[in-house]
Amino acid sequence: MRTVEGFSDYELIDADSGERLERWGDIILIRPDPQIIWSGKRKDSRWFDAHAIYHRSQSGGGYWEKLKSVPDVWSIGYEELTFRLKPMGFKHTGLFPEQAVNWTLARKLIEKENREISVLNLFAYTGAATVACLKAGARVTHVDASKGMTQWAKENAAASGVADRPVRWLVDDCLKFVKREIIRGNTYDEIIMDPPSYGRGPTGEVWKLEQQLGELLEETGKLLSNNAIFFFLNTYTAGISPSILNYMVKRYIAGGRQGEIFTDEIGLYVTEKGISLPCGNTTVWMKK
């Protein structure tokens, strides 16, 4: 498992009885996590002094209970990058901190190349990977179905000092965009995708990962340039094994390309427990 290092503005303090105790800058949050199936004594006093806690509803969704004053928006930093946060629906804050290992890897791979690199970031959310690639000097096409998330990504780019870098901000259905790019003959040196398990496109299109991942990978593979250097697939769907993800990337993305493929868990170190909490899988193809 790859776990985040050097992220001083974020800490997974403890994990117990289905909940995370987290520090986001100076803000302490408690959020549910279904993988935390153990229970024990909650020794850290911040369990009882958090700023807010997210409560799940038995009928679906949930709500934030604010126990202290919480800013509408606040910022944290990681490796010269700045991200704006806020409590959102369905327990989110606008950032997945475990993905920091992939932001760092992407930057290193881009910076190794002595040329301008074109990056396609699909299901790009609030743009953490986009901002990381821009900071490394790449040219990025950022695609997400949500207008609000795309605006948030622009704010993260501005906060990180890369708003003036070459980037296209596109609100679109990712699979439809990929198919149009194939027709247009466009290619990319790097592709990053973080598809949700379930979602809806800007005009109500239904997305289910298990049903559409094969087509998405097959079509997206056609957009990798002859000088491609990497492809990242991030997934949070528990029902798809890492071996299957590895096979699908090998089949649809790697093809006859020279390179290596690996699939691993990414996670967060739990300070109080001394363990790492799995937070999803990443499958990577990298050129040799």
Backbone as CSV, one residue per row, in Angstrom:
resi,resn,N_x,N_y,N_z,CA_x,CA_y,CA_z,C_x,C_y,C_z
1,MET,0.845,-1.194,0.000,0.000,0.000,0.000,0.884,1.250,0.000
2,ARG,0.561,2.198,-0.873,1.244,3.491,-0.847,0.463,4.443,0.062
3,THR,1.144,5.039,1.009,0.501,5.975,1.925,1.159,7.349,1.820
4,VAL,0.387,8.354,2.152,0.811,9.736,1.996,1.869,10.094,3.030
5,GLU,2.904,10.810,2.587,3.922,11.341,3.483,4.064,12.837,3.239
6,GLY,4.406,13.564,4.282,4.686,14.986,4.136,3.469,15.874,3.950
7,PHE,2.291,15.378,4.302,1.066,16.178,4.176,0.751,16.746,5.561
8,SER,1.483,17.776,5.964,1.390,18.285,7.333,0.057,18.951,7.640
9,ASP,-0.653,19.404,6.613,-1.939,20.072,6.833,-3.109,19.090,6.954
10,TYR,-2.838,17.803,6.726,-3.895,16.794,6.885,-3.364,15.680,7.777
11,GLU,-4.231,15.176,8.651,-3.870,14.037,9.496,-5.097,13.180,9.771
12,LEU,-4.961,11.879,9.552,-5.974,10.933,10.005,-5.559,10.540,11.424
13,ILE,-6.152,11.231,12.389,-5.732,11.099,13.788,-6.065,9.724,14.334
14,ASP,-7.303,9.288,14.085,-7.748,8.002,14.632,-8.865,7.455,13.751
15,ALA,-9.117,6.156,13.893,-10.184,5.481,13.152,-10.786,4.434,14.075
16,ASP,-12.085,4.527,14.314,-12.691,3.641,15.302,-14.208,3.593,15.099
17,SER,-14.775,2.404,15.223,-16.231,2.210,15.235,-16.923,2.887,14.058
18,GLY,-16.372,2.682,12.870,-17.001,3.193,11.664,-16.780,4.657,11.371
19,GLU,-15.858,5.311,12.104,-15.655,6.745,11.909,-14.167,7.105,11.855
20,ARG,-13.872,8.170,11.096,-12.545,8.769,11.052,-12.532,10.044,11.900
21,LEU,-11.435,10.243,12.600,-11.165,11.516,13.269,-10.038,12.170,12.489
22,GLU,-10.332,13.320,11.846,-9.390,13.920,10.912,-9.109,15.380,11.245
23,ARG,-7.870,15.784,10.947,-7.497,17.201,11.067,-7.221,17.748,9.674
24,TRP,-7.981,18.748,9.294,-7.815,19.437,8.015,-7.344,20.856,8.329
25,GLY,-6.038,21.069,8.332,-5.520,22.340,8.824,-5.790,22.429,10.309
26,ASP,-6.568,23.423,10.724,-6.928,23.579,12.137,-8.323,23.046,12.451
27,ILE,-8.988,22.498,11.439,-10.377,22.042,11.614,-10.407,20.539,11.854
28,ILE,-11.090,20.109,12.910,-11.216,18.698,13.266,-12.605,18.214,12.852
29,LEU,-12.631,17.171,12.029,-13.891,16.610,11.542,-13.977,15.129,11.885
30,ILE,-15.192,14.665,12.078,-15.474,13.236,12.245,-16.383,12.820,11.090
31,ARG,-15.934,11.820,10.342,-16.698,11.375,9.180,-16.827,9.854,9.186
32,PRO,-17.933,9.311,8.662,-18.105,7.857,8.628,-17.220,7.209,7.576
33,ASP,-16.816,5.962,7.838,-16.055,5.163,6.881,-16.434,3.705,7.099
34,PRO,-17.087,3.064,6.118,-17.594,1.700,6.320,-16.504,0.651,6.483
35,GLN,-15.256,0.980,6.126,-14.183,-0.005,6.270,-13.664,-0.112,7.700
36,ILE,-14.002,0.839,8.531,-13.514,0.836,9.911,-14.465,-0.002,10.750
37,ILE,-14.249,-1.311,10.738,-15.206,-2.240,11.348,-14.771,-2.675,12.753
38,TRP,-13.648,-2.140,13.257,-13.202,-2.451,14.605,-13.694,-1.372,15.578
39,SER,-13.612,-1.685,16.852,-13.989,-0.701,17.874,-13.041,-0.809,19.058
40,GLY,-12.913,0.268,19.791,-12.026,0.290,20.948,-12.213,1.574,21.725
41,LYS,-11.251,1.875,22.581,-11.330,3.097,23.372,-10.871,4.289,22.545
42,ARG,-11.608,5.370,22.622,-11.249,6.602,21.930,-10.419,7.466,22.892
43,LYS,-9.096,7.316,22.791,-8.200,7.972,23.748,-7.956,9.437,23.424
44,ASP,-7.950,9.781,22.143,-7.633,11.158,21.774,-8.802,12.076,22.137
45,SER,-8.508,13.141,22.849,-9.565,14.041,23.339,-10.307,14.745,22.214
46,ARG,-9.708,14.786,21.017,-10.358,15.483,19.904,-11.600,14.761,19.394
47,TRP,-11.773,13.480,19.758,-13.036,12.806,19.468,-14.201,13.572,20.119
48,PHE,-13.943,14.222,21.228,-14.990,14.887,22.005,-14.903,16.406,21.892
49,ASP,-14.073,16.880,20.950,-13.880,18.315,20.799,-13.762,18.695,19.313
50,ALA,-14.453,17.947,18.459,-14.382,18.194,17.009,-15.210,19.422,16.627
51,HIS,-14.868,19.988,15.493,-15.629,21.124,14.975,-16.972,20.682,14.376
52,ALA,-16.966,19.496,13.734,-18.207,19.027,13.094,-18.148,17.524,12.916
53,ILE,-19.315,16.913,12.869,-19.430,15.481,12.653,-20.505,15.230,11.598
54,TYR,-20.221,14.297,10.706,-21.207,13.960,9.677,-21.988,12.738,10.133
55,HIS,-23.329,12.874,10.131,-24.212,11.790,10.529,-24.886,11.209,9.290
56,ARG,-24.767,9.908,9.120,-25.481,9.242,8.044,-26.935,9.039,8.427
57,SER,-27.800,9.140,7.410,-29.224,8.895,7.612,-29.552,7.469,7.181
58,GLN,-30.447,6.819,7.893,-30.841,5.455,7.527,-31.569,5.412,6.198
59,SER,-32.099,6.549,5.776,-32.834,6.600,4.504,-31.926,7.050,3.351
60,GLY,-30.625,7.197,3.636,-29.690,7.638,2.600,-29.237,9.068,2.835
61,GLY,-28.022,9.360,2.406,-27.488,10.704,2.610,-27.132,10.937,4.063
62,GLY,-27.238,12.178,4.495,-26.912,12.522,5.862,-26.791,14.029,6.022
63,TYR,-26.153,14.446,7.120,-26.039,15.887,7.364,-24.845,16.141,8.278
64,TRP,-24.324,17.371,8.213,-23.250,17.811,9.088,-23.841,18.444,10.352
65,GLU,-23.384,18.003,11.490,-23.689,18.662,12.756,-22.475,19.497,13.142
66,LYS,-22.622,20.812,13.143,-21.516,21.700,13.474,-21.522,21.974,14.974
67,LEU,-20.465,21.504,15.636,-20.336,21.639,17.079,-19.587,22.903,17.471
68,LYS,-18.789,23.422,16.547,-18.063,24.669,16.727,-18.204,25.468,15.442
69,SER,-17.692,26.671,15.460,-17.707,27.493,14.259,-16.775,26.894,13.201
70,VAL,-17.335,26.648,12.029,-16.573,26.102,10.907,-16.630,27.103,9.755
71,PRO,-15.500,27.511,9.205,-15.535,28.454,8.086,-16.329,27.892,6.917
72,ASP,-16.958,28.770,6.162,-17.638,28.315,4.948,-16.634,27.685,3.985
73,VAL,-15.446,28.253,3.910,-14.353,27.750,3.072,-13.051,28.001,3.817
74,TRP,-12.162,27.017,3.813,-10.814,27.221,4.327,-9.835,26.471,3.427
75,SER,-8.535,26.702,3.605,-7.536,26.148,2.692,-6.486,25.345,3.440
76,ILE,-5.954,24.313,2.764,-4.795,23.577,3.260,-3.801,23.444,2.119
77,GLY,-2.552,23.160,2.462,-1.509,23.076,1.455,-0.810,21.737,1.436
78,TYR,-0.267,21.398,0.256,0.532,20.175,0.080,1.506,20.404,-1.070
79,GLU,2.790,20.331,-0.781,3.842,20.437,-1.799,3.600,21.611,-2.762
80,GLU,3.513,22.804,-2.255,3.328,24.026,-3.041,1.951,24.125,-3.693
81,LEU,1.058,23.229,-3.366,-0.305,23.275,-3.880,-1.233,23.733,-2.752
82,THR,-2.287,24.452,-3.124,-3.262,24.929,-2.143,-4.653,24.507,-2.569
83,PHE,-5.408,23.940,-1.630,-6.748,23.443,-1.925,-7.773,24.086,-0.991
84,ARG,-8.876,24.518,-1.573,-9.971,25.108,-0.818,-10.950,24.005,-0.412
85,LEU,-11.369,24.033,0.851,-12.217,22.982,1.412,-13.513,23.566,1.959
86,LYS,-14.525,22.715,2.000,-15.762,23.063,2.699,-16.553,21.788,2.916
87,PRO,-17.327,21.703,4.007,-18.168,20.522,4.237,-19.270,20.447,3.175
88,MET,-19.329,19.310,2.494,-20.307,19.118,1.424,-21.292,18.026,1.809
89,GLY,-22.298,17.835,0.957,-23.213,16.728,1.129,-22.493,15.404,0.972
90,PHE,-23.039,14.357,1.549,-22.480,13.010,1.519,-21.039,13.004,2.033
91,LYS,-20.787,13.681,3.122,-19.596,13.649,3.978,-18.320,14.242,3.394
92,HIS,-18.322,14.712,2.149,-17.081,15.123,1.509,-16.646,16.539,1.885
93,THR,-15.350,16.827,1.616,-14.785,18.143,1.860,-14.259,18.791,0.580
94,GLY,-14.284,18.051,-0.529,-13.741,18.557,-1.787,-12.345,18.082,-2.087
95,LEU,-11.800,17.187,-1.256,-10.444,16.685,-1.475,-10.336,15.260,-0.933
96,PHE,-9.637,14.407,-1.693,-9.334,13.053,-1.249,-7.835,13.013,-0.930
97,PRO,-7.448,13.167,0.337,-6.028,13.330,0.671,-5.165,12.128,0.320
98,GLU,-5.754,10.915,0.281,-4.961,9.741,-0.085,-4.406,9.834,-1.503
99,GLN,-5.053,10.660,-2.352,-4.592,10.804,-3.729,-3.297,11.606,-3.835
100,ALA,-2.824,12.148,-2.715,-1.570,12.913,-2.751,-0.412,12.074,-3.288
101,VAL,-0.434,10.760,-3.033,0.649,9.913,-3.562,0.657,9.929,-5.082
102,ASN,-0.515,10.041,-5.679,-0.599,10.082,-7.144,-0.279,11.462,-7.698
103,TRP,-0.631,12.534,-6.972,-0.241,13.877,-7.426,1.284,13.979,-7.477
104,THR,1.939,13.447,-6.446,3.400,13.496,-6.393,4.024,12.672,-7.509
105,LEU,3.493,11.471,-7.735,4.020,10.613,-8.800,3.834,11.268,-10.161
106,ALA,2.662,11.845,-10.413,2.414,12.506,-11.697,3.401,13.647,-11.920
107,ARG,3.628,14.448,-10.891,4.571,15.567,-11.023,5.973,15.077,-11.353
108,LYS,6.408,14.027,-10.682,7.752,13.501,-10.931,7.898,12.996,-12.362
109,LEU,6.887,12.292,-12.853,6.959,11.740,-14.209,6.947,12.856,-15.253
110,ILE,6.169,13.890,-15.015,6.125,15.027,-15.948,7.464,15.763,-15.949
111,GLU,7.987,16.004,-14.771,9.220,16.789,-14.662,10.433,16.068,-15.223
112,LYS,10.347,14.736,-15.342,11.444,13.967,-15.937,11.563,14.202,-17.437
113,GLU,10.453,14.577,-18.065,10.429,14.748,-19.517,10.903,16.152,-19.885
114,ASN,11.779,16.235,-20.828,12.297,17.536,-21.275,11.482,18.051,-22.460
115,ARG,10.171,18.151,-22.261,9.274,18.614,-23.312,7.929,18.958,-22.684
116,GLU,7.090,19.649,-23.458,5.755,19.956,-22.952,4.896,18.697,-23.007
117,ILE,4.238,18.411,-21.910,3.418,17.218,-21.779,1.947,17.613,-21.772
118,SER,1.147,16.891,-22.550,-0.298,17.137,-22.555,-0.987,16.092,-21.682
119,VAL,-1.854,16.569,-20.788,-2.530,15.706,-19.823,-4.037,15.820,-20.004
120,LEU,-4.723,14.674,-19.955,-6.179,14.634,-19.926,-6.595,14.111,-18.555
121,ASN,-7.357,14.911,-17.828,-7.854,14.524,-16.513,-9.365,14.355,-16.593
122,LEU,-9.814,13.103,-16.537,-11.238,12.775,-16.665,-11.862,12.521,-15.299
123,PHE,-13.130,12.909,-15.147,-13.819,12.859,-13.846,-12.963,13.637,-12.845
124,ALA,-12.615,14.864,-13.227,-11.529,15.602,-12.587,-11.905,16.268,-11.272
125,TYR,-13.194,16.277,-10.921,-13.660,16.730,-9.598,-13.182,18.158,-9.321
126,THR,-12.581,18.405,-8.165,-12.153,19.766,-7.816,-10.719,20.064,-8.258
127,GLY,-10.159,19.189,-9.077,-8.953,19.529,-9.808,-7.622,19.376,-9.103
128,ALA,-7.537,18.550,-8.065,-6.252,18.389,-7.385,-5.183,17.861,-8.338
129,ALA,-5.513,16.828,-9.122,-4.540,16.283,-10.075,-4.239,17.287,-11.184
130,THR,-5.253,18.018,-11.607,-5.051,19.062,-12.619,-4.046,20.093,-12.137
131,VAL,-4.237,20.567,-10.910,-3.354,21.584,-10.348,-1.933,21.040,-10.209
132,ALA,-1.799,19.783,-9.773,-0.472,19.181,-9.629,0.249,19.104,-10.967
133,CYS,-0.471,18.706,-12.015,0.147,18.599,-13.340,0.503,19.974,-13.905
134,LEU,-0.356,20.959,-13.680,-0.039,22.328,-14.106,1.213,22.839,-13.396
135,LYS,1.325,22.551,-12.111,2.484,22.998,-11.339,3.771,22.377,-11.888
136,ALA,3.660,21.149,-12.429,4.825,20.464,-12.999,5.170,20.958,-14.398
137,GLY,4.320,21.826,-14.973,4.608,22.397,-16.282,3.849,21.788,-17.438
138,ALA,2.868,20.930,-17.151,2.100,20.289,-18.207,0.986,21.192,-18.724
139,ARG,0.453,20.825,-19.877,-0.742,21.440,-20.449,-1.888,20.471,-20.188
140,VAL,-2.990,20.941,-19.579,-4.019,20.043,-19.059,-5.390,20.326,-19.675
141,THR,-6.097,19.249,-20.000,-7.518,19.315,-20.333,-8.276,18.667,-19.178
142,HIS,-9.091,19.471,-18.493,-9.804,19.069,-17.279,-11.269,18.864,-17.643
143,VAL,-11.792,17.646,-17.422,-13.168,17.329,-17.811,-13.935,16.767,-16.617
144,ASP,-15.077,17.367,-16.324,-15.958,16.870,-15.275,-17.396,17.239,-15.646
145,ALA,-18.339,16.411,-15.212,-19.738,16.645,-15.566,-20.400,17.730,-14.734
146,SER,-19.758,18.148,-13.638,-20.366,19.116,-12.733,-19.792,20.507,-12.959
147,LYS,-20.657,21.462,-13.229,-20.227,22.851,-13.392,-19.673,23.395,-12.078
148,GLY,-20.323,23.039,-10.952,-19.875,23.526,-9.656,-18.497,23.012,-9.286
149,MET,-18.231,21.717,-9.551,-16.917,21.153,-9.243,-15.842,21.773,-10.135
150,THR,-16.188,22.054,-11.373,-15.221,22.668,-12.289,-14.870,24.080,-11.834
151,GLN,-15.850,24.819,-11.357,-15.575,26.150,-10.820,-14.666,26.059,-9.592
152,TRP,-14.916,25.078,-8.751,-14.092,24.840,-7.568,-12.649,24.540,-7.992
153,ALA,-12.489,23.738,-9.050,-11.151,23.417,-9.560,-10.425,24.683,-10.021
154,LYS,-11.149,25.578,-10.667,-10.537,26.847,-11.088,-10.048,27.636,-9.876
155,GLU,-10.819,27.600,-8.794,-10.424,28.303,-7.573,-9.172,27.670,-6.961
156,ASN,-9.071,26.344,-7.018,-7.867,25.671,-6.533,-6.650,26.038,-7.385
157,ALA,-6.865,26.150,-8.700,-5.767,26.546,-9.582,-5.285,27.953,-9.246
158,ALA,-6.233,28.851,-9.006,-5.865,30.228,-8.646,-5.131,30.256,-7.312
159,ALA,-5.625,29.493,-6.332,-4.994,29.460,-5.016,-3.580,28.895,-5.076
160,SER,-3.347,27.996,-6.028,-2.032,27.367,-6.172,-1.109,28.131,-7.114
161,GLY,-1.593,29.245,-7.649,-0.750,30.072,-8.505,-0.537,29.528,-9.900
162,VAL,-1.475,28.712,-10.397,-1.311,28.143,-11.742,-2.488,28.472,-12.662
163,ALA,-3.302,29.458,-12.280,-4.477,29.793,-13.086,-4.108,30.292,-14.469
164,ASP,-2.882,30.807,-14.620,-2.451,31.331,-15.913,-1.762,30.281,-16.777
165,ARG,-1.671,29.036,-16.287,-1.038,27.968,-17.060,-2.004,27.460,-18.130
166,PRO,-1.500,26.737,-19.165,-2.364,26.268,-20.259,-3.299,25.149,-19.817
167,VAL,-4.584,25.486,-19.642,-5.562,24.506,-19.188,-6.903,24.783,-19.854
168,ARG,-7.594,23.723,-20.230,-8.975,23.819,-20.731,-9.899,23.274,-19.653
169,TRP,-10.895,24.071,-19.252,-11.878,23.651,-18.253,-13.161,23.268,-18.982
170,LEU,-13.526,21.994,-18.977,-14.667,21.522,-19.755,-15.687,20.820,-18.865
171,VAL,-16.941,21.258,-18.968,-18.052,20.589,-18.289,-18.704,19.677,-19.314
172,ASP,-18.529,18.374,-19.146,-18.977,17.446,-20.192,-19.079,16.040,-19.612
173,ASP,-19.847,15.188,-20.283,-19.857,13.765,-20.003,-18.530,13.193,-20.503
174,CYS,-17.800,12.513,-19.628,-16.433,12.123,-19.963,-16.353,11.142,-21.128
175,LEU,-17.206,10.144,-21.153,-17.151,9.170,-22.245,-17.502,9.819,-23.577
176,LYS,-18.513,10.674,-23.584,-18.874,11.364,-24.826,-17.733,12.268,-25.290
177,PHE,-17.080,12.938,-24.343,-15.944,13.791,-24.705,-14.831,12.961,-25.333
178,VAL,-14.521,11.816,-24.727,-13.458,10.951,-25.260,-13.767,10.547,-26.696
179,LYS,-14.995,10.170,-26.954,-15.361,9.737,-28.313,-15.222,10.883,-29.309
180,ARG,-15.559,12.093,-28.895,-15.397,13.233,-29.803,-13.918,13.542,-30.037
181,GLU,-13.097,13.385,-29.015,-11.668,13.621,-29.174,-11.039,12.614,-30.151
182,ILE,-11.523,11.399,-30.130,-11.024,10.394,-31.088,-11.321,10.845,-32.510
183,ILE,-12.548,11.308,-32.743,-12.939,11.782,-34.080,-12.094,12.977,-34.492
184,ARG,-11.797,13.850,-33.528,-10.992,15.042,-33.819,-9.515,14.722,-34.024
185,GLY,-9.110,13.518,-33.657,-7.719,13.126,-33.842,-6.778,13.644,-32.776
186,ASN,-7.301,14.061,-31.647,-6.451,14.572,-30.567,-5.883,13.428,-29.738
187,THR,-4.676,13.603,-29.218,-4.048,12.621,-28.342,-3.409,13.327,-27.154
188,TYR,-3.067,12.526,-26.133,-2.497,13.050,-24.891,-1.332,12.170,-24.447
189,ASP,-0.358,12.806,-23.813,0.804,12.079,-23.311,0.526,11.395,-21.980
190,GLU,-0.421,11.902,-21.248,-0.792,11.332,-19.955,-2.300,11.417,-19.792
191,ILE,-2.880,10.379,-19.220,-4.312,10.390,-18.932,-4.517,9.940,-17.496
192,ILE,-5.338,10.692,-16.785,-5.717,10.378,-15.408,-7.230,10.272,-15.375
193,MET,-7.745,9.230,-14.749,-9.204,9.143,-14.597,-9.557,8.614,-13.224
194,ASP,-10.612,9.184,-12.674,-11.078,8.851,-11.327,-12.595,8.670,-11.367
195,PRO,-13.063,7.664,-12.109,-14.518,7.528,-12.313,-15.244,7.128,-11.040
196,PRO,-16.424,7.682,-10.818,-17.209,7.308,-9.643,-17.841,5.935,-9.828
197,SER,-18.261,5.337,-8.723,-18.985,4.067,-8.810,-20.337,4.271,-9.482
198,TYR,-20.949,5.426,-9.173,-22.261,5.748,-9.743,-22.341,7.256,-9.882
199,GLY,-22.971,7.704,-10.943,-23.130,9.143,-11.115,-24.043,9.477,-12.267
200,ARG,-24.234,10.778,-12.470,-25.055,11.276,-13.569,-24.305,12.355,-14.318
201,GLY,-24.466,12.357,-15.642,-23.843,13.362,-16.480,-24.596,14.675,-16.435
202,PRO,-24.111,15.702,-17.156,-24.719,17.031,-17.100,-26.134,17.085,-17.637
203,THR,-26.520,16.116,-18.459,-27.897,16.091,-18.973,-28.660,14.871,-18.470
204,GLY,-28.225,14.316,-17.334,-28.951,13.226,-16.702,-28.491,11.832,-17.070
205,GLU,-27.396,11.696,-17.828,-26.900,10.376,-18.198,-26.506,9.600,-16.938
206,VAL,-26.891,8.318,-16.880,-26.567,7.489,-15.722,-25.243,6.779,-15.969
207,TRP,-24.381,6.818,-14.965,-23.072,6.171,-15.043,-22.985,5.085,-13.982
208,LYS,-22.662,3.835,-14.381,-22.397,2.752,-13.450,-21.062,2.132,-13.835
209,LEU,-20.110,2.180,-12.936,-18.739,1.796,-13.248,-18.632,0.374,-13.788
210,GLU,-19.281,-0.574,-13.120,-19.159,-1.968,-13.540,-19.642,-2.182,-14.972
211,GLN,-20.634,-1.417,-15.393,-21.206,-1.600,-16.720,-20.447,-0.858,-17.807
212,GLN,-19.762,0.227,-17.453,-19.201,1.101,-18.478,-17.687,1.247,-18.455
213,LEU,-17.031,0.634,-17.464,-15.588,0.812,-17.375,-14.861,0.242,-18.593
214,GLY,-15.297,-0.926,-19.071,-14.640,-1.534,-20.228,-14.673,-0.626,-21.444
215,GLU,-15.842,-0.088,-21.758,-15.962,0.810,-22.909,-15.144,2.073,-22.698
216,LEU,-15.178,2.610,-21.472,-14.422,3.822,-21.193,-12.929,3.597,-21.415
217,LEU,-12.391,2.491,-20.901,-10.968,2.218,-21.065,-10.614,1.958,-22.526
218,GLU,-11.453,1.199,-23.218,-11.161,0.891,-24.621,-11.106,2.159,-25.460
219,GLU,-12.058,3.056,-25.242,-12.082,4.299,-26.012,-10.955,5.244,-25.580
220,THR,-10.746,5.348,-24.273,-9.730,6.277,-23.782,-8.336,5.865,-24.223
221,GLY,-8.088,4.564,-24.311,-6.783,4.087,-24.759,-6.399,4.609,-26.130
222,LYS,-7.391,4.923,-26.950,-7.124,5.441,-28.288,-6.582,6.867,-28.267
223,LEU,-6.689,7.531,-27.108,-6.239,8.918,-27.003,-4.805,9.046,-26.516
224,LEU,-4.174,7.929,-26.123,-2.782,8.012,-25.689,-1.880,8.220,-26.901
225,SER,-0.985,9.181,-26.804,-0.083,9.486,-27.915,0.990,8.414,-28.055
226,ASN,1.726,8.463,-29.158,2.831,7.530,-29.359,3.967,7.771,-28.369
227,ASN,3.994,8.967,-27.771,5.014,9.309,-26.779,4.434,9.332,-25.366
228,ALA,3.357,8.598,-25.135,2.687,8.612,-23.831,3.632,8.144,-22.733
229,ILE,3.479,8.748,-21.553,4.359,8.379,-20.445,3.623,7.727,-19.273
230,PHE,2.316,8.004,-19.095,1.613,7.263,-18.054,0.103,7.343,-18.222
231,PHE,-0.565,6.412,-17.519,-2.022,6.365,-17.416,-2.343,5.961,-15.982
232,PHE,-3.248,6.711,-15.336,-3.696,6.396,-13.974,-5.189,6.088,-13.995
233,LEU,-5.593,4.991,-13.352,-7.000,4.691,-13.114,-7.205,4.566,-11.608
234,ASN,-7.996,5.466,-11.043,-8.338,5.415,-9.624,-9.750,4.880,-9.461
235,THR,-9.938,3.966,-8.526,-11.277,3.409,-8.301,-11.532,3.256,-6.809
236,TYR,-12.817,3.416,-6.461,-13.255,3.241,-5.079,-14.345,2.175,-4.975
237,THR,-14.588,1.457,-6.063,-15.649,0.458,-6.088,-15.147,-0.853,-5.506
238,ALA,-15.696,-1.251,-4.358,-15.201,-2.434,-3.658,-15.435,-3.721,-4.433
239,GLY,-16.439,-3.737,-5.311,-16.801,-4.974,-5.997,-15.882,-5.364,-7.137
240,ILE,-14.942,-4.506,-7.525,-14.023,-4.817,-8.614,-12.639,-5.059,-8.020
241,SER,-12.096,-6.253,-8.212,-10.824,-6.601,-7.580,-9.658,-5.904,-8.271
242,PRO,-8.556,-5.698,-7.560,-7.368,-5.106,-8.161,-6.848,-5.908,-9.354
243,SER,-6.963,-7.229,-9.302,-6.493,-8.063,-10.415,-7.281,-7.786,-11.686
244,ILE,-8.590,-7.578,-11.554,-9.424,-7.264,-12.711,-9.051,-5.910,-13.284
245,LEU,-8.836,-4.936,-12.421,-8.439,-3.599,-12.886,-7.105,-3.664,-13.629
246,ASN,-6.170,-4.429,-13.088,-4.869,-4.576,-13.722,-5.008,-5.202,-15.106
247,TYR,-5.829,-6.244,-15.205,-6.041,-6.910,-16.481,-6.682,-5.967,-17.494
248,MET,-7.670,-5.193,-17.061,-8.371,-4.314,-17.996,-7.460,-3.213,-18.517
249,VAL,-6.617,-2.659,-17.643,-5.675,-1.634,-18.107,-4.651,-2.255,-19.050
250,LYS,-4.202,-3.463,-18.736,-3.254,-4.154,-19.624,-3.875,-4.396,-20.989
251,ARG,-5.147,-4.778,-21.003,-5.818,-5.103,-22.266,-6.155,-3.861,-23.077
252,TYR,-6.745,-2.846,-22.433,-7.282,-1.718,-23.175,-6.335,-0.530,-23.284
253,ILE,-5.416,-0.397,-22.344,-4.556,0.781,-22.325,-3.139,0.462,-22.798
254,ALA,-2.531,-0.547,-22.195,-1.131,-0.842,-22.525,-0.988,-1.349,-23.957
255,GLY,-1.854,-2.299,-24.335,-1.761,-2.846,-25.690,-0.352,-3.349,-25.963
256,GLY,0.225,-2.885,-27.061,1.586,-3.279,-27.402,2.630,-2.304,-26.925
257,ARG,2.256,-1.364,-26.063,3.199,-0.353,-25.591,4.226,-0.961,-24.627
258,GLN,5.432,-0.493,-24.720,6.463,-0.893,-23.772,6.267,-0.137,-22.470
259,GLY,6.221,-0.872,-21.379,6.039,-0.219,-20.106,5.728,-1.213,-19.015
260,GLU,5.391,-0.702,-17.849,5.042,-1.552,-16.717,3.680,-1.156,-16.180
261,ILE,2.987,-2.141,-15.616,1.669,-1.923,-15.021,1.704,-2.420,-13.588
262,PHE,1.149,-1.636,-12.682,0.976,-2.130,-11.324,-0.336,-1.597,-10.768
263,THR,-0.930,-2.390,-9.893,-2.142,-1.988,-9.176,-1.855,-2.099,-7.693
264,ASP,-2.174,-1.052,-6.957,-1.962,-1.114,-5.521,-3.032,-0.326,-4.789
265,GLU,-3.126,-0.605,-3.503,-3.994,0.188,-2.645,-3.279,1.496,-2.312
266,ILE,-4.059,2.533,-2.175,-3.538,3.779,-1.626,-4.261,4.005,-0.310
267,GLY,-3.578,4.624,0.636,-4.192,4.745,1.949,-3.643,5.888,2.764
268,LEU,-4.130,5.966,3.987,-3.757,7.020,4.936,-3.287,6.385,6.235
269,TYR,-2.195,6.892,6.759,-1.667,6.396,8.036,-2.536,6.918,9.173
270,VAL,-2.913,6.010,10.072,-3.736,6.363,11.229,-2.804,6.575,12.412
271,THR,-2.643,7.814,12.843,-1.654,8.155,13.853,-1.846,7.365,15.143
272,GLU,-3.059,7.325,15.652,-3.325,6.699,16.950,-3.168,5.182,16.906
273,LYS,-3.529,4.570,15.769,-3.510,3.113,15.680,-2.189,2.555,15.152
274,GLY,-1.415,3.380,14.461,-0.173,2.886,13.887,-0.381,1.936,12.723
275,ILE,-1.488,2.104,12.009,-1.798,1.277,10.844,-2.107,2.196,9.666
276,SER,-2.269,1.609,8.487,-2.686,2.372,7.312,-4.084,1.939,6.898
277,LEU,-4.948,2.912,6.653,-6.328,2.650,6.265,-6.435,2.644,4.745
278,PRO,-6.856,1.534,4.120,-7.027,1.518,2.664,-8.123,2.488,2.222
279,CYS,-7.858,3.209,1.128,-8.813,4.218,0.654,-9.078,4.096,-0.843
280,GLY,-8.854,2.937,-1.438,-9.107,2.760,-2.854,-7.916,2.121,-3.542
281,ASN,-8.066,1.926,-4.850,-7.020,1.310,-5.667,-6.601,2.252,-6.787
282,THR,-5.338,2.168,-7.166,-4.855,2.859,-8.355,-4.131,1.869,-9.247
283,THR,-4.495,1.846,-10.508,-3.767,1.056,-11.504,-3.001,2.021,-12.389
284,VAL,-1.714,1.771,-12.558,-0.829,2.673,-13.274,-0.130,1.935,-14.414
285,TRP,-0.160,2.522,-15.598,0.747,2.109,-16.675,1.765,3.228,-16.845
286,MET,3.056,2.845,-16.878,4.122,3.816,-17.099,5.040,3.301,-18.190
287,LYS,5.504,4.197,-19.027,6.449,3.795,-20.071,7.774,3.386,-19.437
288,LYS,8.524,2.529,-20.121,9.850,2.161,-19.635,10.845,3.255,-19.997
